[in-house]
Amino acid sequence: MSGRTSVLRWVLYGAVAVTLAACGSTSGTKDGYYVVKRGDTLSKVARQHNQSLSSLMRMNNISNPNRITVGQRLRVQGGSAAPAATAASSGATGSAGSSTALPPRNASTNSVAAPRNINLIWPAAGTSKRGVSAAHSQGVYISNTAGTPVKAAAAGKVIYSGDGLRGYGNLLIVNHANNFLTVYAHNRRLLVSEGATVSQGQTIAEMGNSGTSQVQLYFELRYNGKPVDALRYLPKK
């Protein structure tokens, strides 16, 4: 794999569900604002206010939400005009179109304890192998020919569809019940848009080699924004 794909070691740690660090206020929504509290994630806040992650980021001028802190006030859907979070307060770098929910480089990638209340199917046919680097060892690479259908591993809602993250190629992230996310990277073509509701087994993309040197799908499962051993949840072959 090329050096550019080393960004996969980050694969959206929190991908739209970065667990926010530190401790602080427990305040909720008031007057069009939400005050971040311990354990919050950006995707959770977006869901609570019936808006997409991208709109929440735009409203608060956030392009790199890893460093959002507890106690930070976020403007949320329905709020009145207000000062957006600055790049300094959010740790943002670059434009919203070129960066999103990337984790800190030293983010832990150890599998976390998670309930077994999600039933997955394999997202694509092909030869599978676990990621070899510690940074993405919880994910699975599936190799096959270009154009192989990529299917939703479980029913859910698409919360990211695009190619704005260098190294991931054409990327989809699907949010599921019970605080699970699935990640599908390196697709040739994306067949669903952000906000779409997908059913389990629905074809959502075509396998490709965007952002990598060979045709493959990188699949990852996350619980509360943290990596979970995907092979423990996928059916035995």
N, C-alpha and C positions, 0 to 999 in steps of 0.2 A: 504494500500500500504506500502511497505517496506521503511525504511529510505533512502535506496539507490535511490529510485525513486524521492526523494525530488529534485534531480537535474533537474527534469522536470519544476520546477519553472523558470529555466533558458531557457528552450527549445530553444536553438539556437537563442537567442536574437541577431538578426543579422545573426543567423544560417548561416552563409555564407553571411550575409548581415548586419553585425554590422555597425550601423551608427557611424562614427568616430566623436569624440568630438573635441571641441576647434576650433580655427580659425587660418588661416595662409596663406601660399603660394597658388597661383592659377595656378601654373605651371602645365603643362601636361606632355606628353611623350616626352623625348628627349634622344637620344643616348642610347636607350635600357633601360631607366629608366622612372618611373612615380613618380611624386611628389604628395603626397596625399594632397588634398585640402578639404576645409570644405564641409560636406555633402556627401563625398565619402563613399562607402562601398567596402569591399573586393570583393564581388561578382560582383559589377558594374565594378571595375577595371579589373577583370578577363574577363568579357564579352567584354569589350572594346578592349581587346587584344587577343580575340579569344582563350582563354585558360581556363582550368578548375580551380576552386578554389584550389583544392588540389595541382595542379602543381605550382600555384602562391605561395602557402604556402611553398612548397618544395624549390623553387628557392630562397626564402628569409629567409629560416630557421625559419619559423614562425610556432609555434605549438599552440599558444593561441593568436589569433589576436584581442582580445578585446581592447587591450591597444595600438594599432597602433595609432600614432598621426599625426595630420596635419603637413605637412612639411617633413614627413619621405619619403625617396627615396626608391622606390620598383623596383627591377629588374623585367622586364616583358619579355614576350615571344619575342624572336628575339634579345634580348639584348646581349651585349658581356659579357664575364666573368667579374664579379665584386664582391666586398665584399657583402655577404648576410647580411640582418638585423640580429643583434645579439639578443640573448634572453633578454638582458638588455633593448635594445631599443624597442623591441616589446612586452615586458611583458610576454614572453613565459615561460612556465613551462612544463617539460615532453617532450615526443617525439611527432612528428607529427602524429604518428599512434594512440596515446592515447588521444589526445586533439584537439579540433577544435572550433572555433568561439563561445565559451561560453561567456555569458554576465557577467558584474560585478554583484555581489550579490545584490547590491542595485538598479539594473536597474529598471526603471519604467515599470509596466505591464499594465498601463491604456490603454484602447483602444484609438486609434488615429483617427482623421478624415481621411477618405480615399474615393476615388471615387468609384462608384458602377459599374465600367466598367470591371468587371469580373463576369462571370456566372458560378456558381459552381453546382455540383451535390453532393449528399451524397456519401462519400467515402466508406461506407460500410452499410449493413443492420444491424439492431440491436436496442437495447435500448440505447438511448443517454442521456447524462447529461452534463451540463456545469461543468468545473473544479471549485472546491469549494475554493481553496486557492487563495488569491489575486494574487499570482505570476503567475498562469496560468488560471485565471478565464475567459480569452478570448477564450480558447480552448475548445474542446468537446471530451468527452470519449464516445466511442461506444462499447457496450458489446454484444457479441454473442459467438457462439461456435468456437473452434479452427479450423482454416482452412477456415473460412468465407472469401470470396474474398474481397480484399481491392483494390479499384479502384481510378484512378486519378480523382480528383475532377474537373480538367480542363486540357486542353492540355498544354504541356510545355516540359521542358528539365530537366532530373534528374541531380542534381548537387551534391548530396551526396547519397551514397548507401553503408551501412556498419553497423558494430556494434562497432565502435571505441569509442563511447561516453557512458561511464558507466552510467547505469540508464535508458537509452533510448531503450536498446535492439536493435533489428534489425530495422534500421532507414532509411527512405527515405526522401529526400527533393527535391521538384520539383519547378523549377523556371518558372514563367509565364510572359506573356506580362504585360506591365504597372506597373512593379516593384512589383508584388505580388509573394509570396512564399507560398507553402503549405508543412506541415510537417506531417509525418506518422510514429508513434513510436510504439514499442512493437510487431512488426510483428513476426510470426513464421518463415516465409521464404520470402526472397526478390526475386522478379521475373524479375527485371530490373537492369541494371548496370549504373554506373555513365556515363553521356554523352548521354544516350539513350533519344530519343524523344518519348514522349508518347501522346496518344490521350485521350480526355475526355472519361471516362468510361472504359478505358483499365485496365485490372487486372494487378496490379503492385506488389502485395504482398498477403500473407495469414495472417489473423489475428492470433495472438498468445499471449503469456504472457512473452516474453523475456524482461528482465529488470523490471518486475513488478510481483505482486503476483496473478493476475487474468487475464483471457483472455479478452483483450480489445484493441481497437485502440485509441491512443491519436492523435487527429487531430488538427492542428493549421493553421491559416491564418495570414500572415504578409504582411505589406505594407511598403516598404522602410525600411525593417528590424525591424519594430515595430509592436506590437500586434494589431490585429483587431478583433473585435467581430465576430467570425466565424458564429454564429447562425444568424446574420443579413444578411449574404450572402448565407447561405444554404436555399434550398427550404423548405417551411413549410410542415410538415408531416401531 
